[in-house]
Amino acid sequence: MKVAIVGATGNVGSALVRALEHDERVREIVGIARRRPSGPPPPKVTWATADIVRDDLTRVLAGADVVVHLAWLIQPDRHPEAMEAVNVRGSENVFAAALAAGAGSLVVASSVGVYSPGPKDRAVDESWARNGIPTSTYSQHKAQVERMLDVVEAGHEHVRVVRMRPGLIFQRDAASEIRRYFLGPLVPNPLLRRALLPVVPKTDRLSFQAVHADDVAEAYRLVIDQREVRGAFNLAAEPLMDATELGRALGARPVPVSARALRAAVQLSWRAHLQPTSPGWIDLARGVPVMDTARARTELGWTPRHSAADALLELLDGLGHGVGGRTPPLDRHAGGRFRERELRTGIGSRP
C-alpha cells in the first residue's frame, strides 16, 4: 500500500517513517513537509514539499491508500490566529485533498487535549466529551479539527477515519524542538539535566500522561495495517506522571505549590517574553482527564515498550545535551547556532 504522511519530519512523523520502513505491507511512503530533509531519503520514502495552508495537496496525495495527517503548529501561542490558519484551515485542506485524491483511510493526530475537563482519580475512555480546555489554544484547535472530522466521517462512509489521541510524546531526537516550543532560548541546556532538578512542583490536579514517540508510531502502524479499525484511540504509557512519580523518576523532592501561584508565575514570565509557554498549558495539564488506553491495547494489540518515566528521562537526557534529530524541525540548530533566530521571534511571538 502507499502511505502519505503530512508532517513527516516532526516528532511523530520521523518516528512513523522509521516504523513503516520495515513494514512489508507498505510499498511506498510519501513524506510531506514544508522543508525537505537533506541527504538521501530513507528506503521507500519520497519527499514532497508542500504548505498545507497555501498549496494544492491533491497532487502530492494522489494514489495514496492511507493519508496520515500530523502537521500542527505549537507556536506562536501569542498569536492564535496564525496557529488557527495552519491547525484548523490547514487540516481542512488536508481532509479535502485526501477525499479528492480518493484515499481510503484518513488517520489524524488528535490529542488528550481534545477532551473536556475530567477526572484525575479514574481513567475515561474515548467517549468522553470533546470540547477541549477553554483557555488552551492548542486544545480548542484540536476540538475544532475533531468536529470537522465528524462531518467528514458522516458524509463519506466509504472513507475510514481514525483519530489518535496520545498524551505527551517524548523522544531524545525531539529534545531541541521541545525546548524551543516550551522553554525558549534563555534556558541553558546543562540546567535541564536530571541531577540539577532537585525539586518538582506538587500542585492540585497537575499530572500528565506520556508516551514514547516510537510507541506512538507503532500504534499508527498497527492502525494503517488493520484496515477494519475505525474511530478514536487513546495512547499513553504507565505510570501517570504526578508529583510523586516525577519525584521518583528524577530523584527529586515534591514541593507543594498552589495552582494559583504556579499559573501566575507562568503568566508573568510569558507576558515578559522570558519563555514561550502560555498559562493555557497549565490549565490543559490540570484540566484534561486521565485516559483509559484499553481500546488500543485490545483492538490494536498495542503495548508500549517504554514506560512514561523512561520516555521522560530520555527526553531530559536529550535536553541536557542539546541534541536533535536529522530533519529540519528536529535539528538542534533549527533556532540558529546561538539561538539567534529564536530570539528574533520575540520568544513565541512569531513562528
C-alpha positions as CSV (number, residue, x, y, z in Angstrom):
1,M,0.0,0.0,0.0
2,K,1.0,3.6,-0.4
3,V,1.0,5.8,2.7
4,A,1.2,9.6,2.5
5,I,2.3,11.3,5.8
6,V,1.5,15.0,6.1
7,G,4.0,16.4,8.6
8,A,6.5,13.6,8.1
9,T,9.6,15.4,9.6
10,G,8.4,16.2,13.1
11,N,8.4,14.3,16.4
12,V,5.8,11.7,15.5
13,G,6.4,11.9,11.7
14,S,10.0,11.0,11.9
15,A,9.2,8.0,14.2
16,L,6.4,6.9,11.9
17,V,8.7,6.9,8.8
18,R,11.1,4.7,10.8
19,A,8.3,2.3,11.7
20,L,6.9,2.0,8.2
21,E,10.3,1.4,6.6
22,H,10.2,-2.1,7.9
23,D,6.5,-2.9,7.3
24,E,6.3,-5.3,4.3
25,R,2.7,-4.2,3.6
26,V,3.8,-0.6,2.9
27,R,5.4,-0.4,-0.6
28,E,5.7,3.4,-0.8
29,I,5.9,6.3,1.7
30,V,5.3,9.9,0.6
31,G,6.7,12.2,3.3
32,I,5.2,15.7,3.0
33,A,6.6,18.7,4.8
34,R,7.3,22.4,4.3
35,R,11.0,21.8,4.3
36,R,12.6,18.8,2.7
37,P,15.3,17.0,4.7
38,S,18.8,17.0,3.3
39,G,20.6,13.9,2.2
40,P,19.2,10.7,0.6
41,P,15.7,9.7,1.6
42,P,15.2,6.5,3.7
43,P,14.1,3.3,1.9
44,K,10.6,3.5,0.3
45,V,10.4,7.3,1.0
46,T,9.8,10.1,-1.5
47,W,9.9,13.6,0.0
48,A,7.4,16.2,-1.2
49,T,7.4,19.8,-0.3
50,A,4.1,21.5,0.4
51,D,2.4,24.1,2.6
52,I,-0.9,22.8,3.9
53,V,-2.4,26.3,4.0
54,R,-1.4,27.6,0.6
55,D,-0.7,24.6,-1.7
56,D,-3.0,22.3,-3.6
57,L,-2.3,19.0,-1.8
58,T,-4.3,16.7,-4.2
59,R,-1.3,16.1,-6.4
60,V,1.0,15.0,-3.6
61,L,-1.7,12.8,-2.1
62,A,-2.6,11.2,-5.5
63,G,-2.6,7.4,-5.3
64,A,-2.3,7.2,-1.5
65,D,-4.3,4.4,0.1
66,V,-3.8,6.0,3.5
67,V,-3.3,9.6,4.4
68,V,-1.8,10.3,7.8
69,H,-2.2,13.9,9.0
70,L,0.3,15.0,11.6
71,A,1.1,18.6,10.6
72,W,0.4,21.0,13.5
73,L,1.7,24.4,14.8
74,I,2.5,24.6,18.5
75,Q,3.8,28.2,18.4
76,P,3.3,31.2,18.3
77,D,0.9,30.9,21.2
78,R,0.8,34.7,21.4
79,H,-0.9,34.8,18.0
80,P,-3.7,32.2,17.9
81,E,-4.9,33.4,14.5
82,A,-1.6,32.3,13.0
83,M,-1.9,28.9,14.6
84,E,-5.5,28.6,13.5
85,A,-4.5,29.2,9.9
86,V,-2.3,26.0,10.0
87,N,-4.1,23.9,12.5
88,V,-7.7,24.4,11.5
89,R,-7.7,25.7,7.9
90,G,-4.7,23.6,7.1
91,S,-6.3,20.5,8.4
92,E,-9.5,21.3,6.4
93,N,-7.3,21.5,3.3
94,V,-5.7,18.1,4.0
95,F,-9.1,16.4,4.5
96,A,-10.5,17.9,1.3
97,A,-7.4,16.9,-0.6
98,A,-7.4,13.3,0.8
99,L,-11.0,12.9,-0.3
100,A,-10.4,14.4,-3.7
101,A,-7.4,12.1,-4.2
102,G,-9.5,9.0,-3.4
103,A,-7.7,7.9,-0.2
104,G,-9.5,5.0,1.5
105,S,-8.2,5.8,5.0
106,L,-7.6,9.1,6.9
107,V,-5.6,8.8,10.1
108,V,-5.4,12.0,12.1
109,A,-3.3,13.2,15.0
110,S,-5.6,14.3,17.7
111,S,-4.6,14.5,21.4
112,V,-5.6,14.2,25.0
113,G,-6.1,17.9,24.7
114,V,-9.3,17.4,22.7
115,Y,-11.1,16.3,25.9
116,S,-13.3,18.4,28.2
117,P,-12.2,18.7,31.8
118,G,-12.4,15.4,33.5
119,P,-11.3,13.2,36.5
120,K,-7.8,12.6,37.6
121,D,-8.7,9.8,40.0
122,R,-10.0,7.4,37.3
123,A,-9.5,6.8,33.6
124,V,-12.0,7.7,30.9
125,D,-12.4,6.1,27.5
126,E,-12.7,7.6,24.1
127,S,-16.4,8.5,24.6
128,W,-15.6,11.4,27.0
129,A,-16.8,14.8,25.9
130,R,-14.6,16.6,23.3
131,N,-14.9,20.3,23.9
132,G,-11.3,20.9,25.0
133,I,-10.0,23.2,27.7
134,P,-11.4,26.7,27.1
135,T,-8.2,28.7,27.9
136,S,-5.9,26.5,25.8
137,T,-5.5,27.5,22.1
138,Y,-3.9,24.1,21.3
139,S,-6.9,22.3,23.0
140,Q,-9.5,24.4,21.2
141,H,-7.9,23.8,17.8
142,K,-7.8,20.0,18.5
143,A,-11.5,20.1,19.3
144,Q,-12.4,22.1,16.2
145,V,-10.5,19.6,14.0
146,E,-12.3,16.7,15.5
147,R,-15.6,18.3,14.8
148,M,-14.5,18.7,11.2
149,L,-13.7,15.0,11.2
150,D,-17.2,14.3,12.4
151,V,-18.5,15.9,9.3
152,V,-16.1,14.1,7.0
153,E,-17.0,10.8,8.6
154,A,-20.7,11.3,8.4
155,G,-20.6,12.4,4.7
156,H,-18.1,9.8,3.4
157,E,-18.9,6.4,4.9
158,H,-16.6,4.7,2.4
159,V,-13.6,6.5,4.0
160,R,-12.1,5.0,7.1
161,V,-11.5,7.8,9.7
162,V,-9.2,7.2,12.7
163,R,-8.3,9.7,15.4
164,M,-5.2,9.1,17.5
165,R,-5.3,10.7,21.0
166,P,-1.9,10.5,22.7
167,G,-0.6,12.1,25.8
168,L,2.7,14.0,25.8
169,I,5.0,12.5,23.2
170,F,8.7,12.3,24.0
171,Q,11.9,11.0,22.3
172,R,15.5,12.1,22.6
173,D,15.6,13.3,19.0
174,A,12.8,15.8,19.7
175,A,14.6,17.5,22.6
176,S,15.7,20.6,20.8
177,E,12.3,21.1,19.2
178,I,10.5,20.7,22.6
179,R,12.9,23.1,24.2
180,R,12.2,25.7,21.6
181,Y,8.5,25.3,21.8
182,F,8.1,25.2,25.6
183,L,11.2,26.6,27.3
184,G,12.7,29.1,24.9
185,P,16.2,30.3,24.2
186,L,17.1,31.7,27.6
187,V,17.3,28.3,29.3
188,P,20.8,26.8,29.1
189,N,20.8,23.1,28.2
190,P,23.0,22.0,31.1
191,L,20.4,23.3,33.6
192,L,18.0,20.7,32.3
193,R,20.0,17.7,33.3
194,R,18.4,15.3,35.8
195,A,20.9,15.9,38.5
196,L,20.2,19.6,38.5
197,L,16.4,19.2,39.1
198,P,16.2,18.8,42.9
199,V,12.5,19.6,43.3
200,V,9.3,19.2,41.4
201,P,6.0,21.1,42.0
202,K,3.2,19.3,43.8
203,T,0.1,21.1,42.6
204,D,-3.5,20.0,42.7
205,R,-4.5,18.1,39.6
206,L,-1.2,18.8,37.9
207,S,-0.3,15.4,36.3
208,F,0.2,14.2,32.8
209,Q,0.3,11.0,30.7
210,A,3.3,10.5,28.4
211,V,4.3,8.0,25.7
212,H,7.5,7.5,23.6
213,A,7.3,8.6,20.0
214,D,8.3,5.2,18.8
215,D,5.4,3.6,20.7
216,V,3.0,6.2,19.2
217,A,4.4,5.4,15.7
218,E,3.8,1.7,16.3
219,A,0.2,2.4,17.1
220,Y,-0.1,4.3,13.8
221,R,1.5,1.4,12.0
222,L,-1.0,-1.0,13.5
223,V,-3.9,1.2,12.5
224,I,-2.6,1.5,9.0
225,D,-2.2,-2.2,8.7
226,Q,-5.5,-3.2,10.3
227,R,-7.8,-1.7,7.6
228,E,-11.0,-2.6,9.5
229,V,-10.4,-0.4,12.6
230,R,-12.1,3.0,12.9
231,G,-12.7,5.6,15.5
232,A,-10.6,7.0,18.3
233,F,-7.7,5.5,20.2
234,N,-6.2,6.9,23.5
235,L,-2.5,6.3,23.7
236,A,-0.4,6.6,26.9
237,A,2.1,4.6,28.8
238,E,2.2,3.9,32.5
239,P,2.6,5.4,35.0
240,L,0.6,8.6,35.3
241,M,3.2,11.3,35.9
242,D,2.1,13.2,39.0
243,A,4.4,14.8,41.6
244,T,5.1,11.5,43.3
245,E,6.1,9.7,40.1
246,L,8.1,12.7,38.8
247,G,10.0,12.8,42.1
248,R,10.7,9.1,41.9
249,A,11.9,9.3,38.3
250,L,14.1,12.3,38.8
251,G,15.3,11.7,42.3
252,A,13.7,15.0,43.2
253,R,11.6,16.2,46.2
254,P,7.9,17.2,45.5
255,V,7.3,20.7,46.9
256,P,3.7,22.0,47.4
257,V,2.9,24.9,45.1
258,S,-0.6,26.3,44.8
259,A,-2.2,26.2,41.4
260,R,-2.8,29.9,41.5
261,A,0.9,30.7,42.3
262,L,2.1,28.3,39.5
263,R,-0.2,29.8,36.9
264,A,0.7,33.4,38.0
265,A,4.4,32.6,37.6
266,V,3.9,31.2,34.1
267,Q,1.6,34.1,33.2
268,L,4.2,36.7,34.3
269,S,7.1,35.1,32.6
270,W,5.1,34.6,29.4
271,R,3.9,38.2,29.3
272,A,7.5,39.3,30.0
273,H,8.7,37.2,27.0
274,L,11.0,35.2,29.1
275,Q,9.6,31.9,27.9
276,P,7.0,30.9,25.2
277,T,4.6,28.8,27.2
278,S,1.3,30.4,27.9
279,P,-0.7,29.7,31.1
280,G,-3.2,27.8,29.0
281,W,-0.8,24.9,29.0
282,I,-1.0,24.7,32.8
283,D,-4.8,24.8,32.5
284,L,-4.6,22.0,30.0
285,A,-2.4,19.8,32.2
286,R,-4.6,20.3,35.2
287,G,-7.9,20.1,33.2
288,V,-7.7,17.0,30.9
289,P,-8.8,13.7,32.3
290,V,-6.7,10.6,32.7
291,M,-7.1,8.4,29.6
292,D,-8.0,4.7,29.5
293,T,-5.9,3.0,26.8
294,A,-7.7,-0.3,26.9
295,R,-9.1,0.0,23.3
296,A,-5.7,0.4,21.7
297,R,-4.3,-2.4,23.8
298,T,-7.1,-4.9,23.0
299,E,-8.3,-3.9,19.5
300,L,-4.9,-3.0,18.0
301,G,-2.8,-5.3,20.1
302,W,-0.7,-2.2,21.1
303,T,1.7,-2.4,24.1
304,P,4.1,0.5,24.7
305,R,7.7,-0.7,25.0
306,H,8.8,2.3,27.1
307,S,7.3,3.5,30.4
308,A,6.2,7.1,30.7
309,A,9.1,7.7,33.1
310,D,11.6,6.2,30.7
311,A,10.3,8.4,27.9
312,L,10.6,11.5,30.0
313,L,14.1,10.6,31.1
314,E,15.2,10.0,27.5
315,L,13.8,13.5,26.7
316,L,15.7,15.0,29.6
317,D,18.9,13.4,28.5
318,G,18.4,14.9,25.1
319,L,17.6,18.3,26.6
320,G,20.6,18.3,28.9
321,H,22.9,17.5,26.0
322,G,21.2,19.8,23.4
323,V,20.6,17.0,20.9
324,G,18.3,17.0,18.0
325,G,17.2,14.8,15.0
326,R,18.1,14.8,11.3
327,T,15.0,16.5,10.0
328,P,14.6,20.4,9.8
329,P,12.1,20.7,12.7
330,L,14.2,18.4,15.0
331,D,17.6,19.9,14.1
332,R,19.5,21.1,17.1
333,H,20.4,24.3,15.2
334,A,16.8,25.0,13.9
335,G,16.7,28.1,16.1
336,G,20.2,29.3,15.0
337,R,23.6,28.1,16.2
338,F,23.4,30.6,19.0
339,R,19.6,30.6,19.2
340,E,19.5,34.0,17.4
341,R,16.5,33.0,15.3
342,E,14.6,32.1,18.4
343,L,15.4,35.4,20.0
344,R,14.3,37.3,16.9
345,T,10.8,35.7,17.1
346,G,10.3,37.6,20.4
347,I,10.2,34.2,22.2
348,G,7.0,32.8,20.9
349,S,5.7,35.9,19.1
350,R,6.3,34.6,15.6
351,P,6.7,31.1,14.1
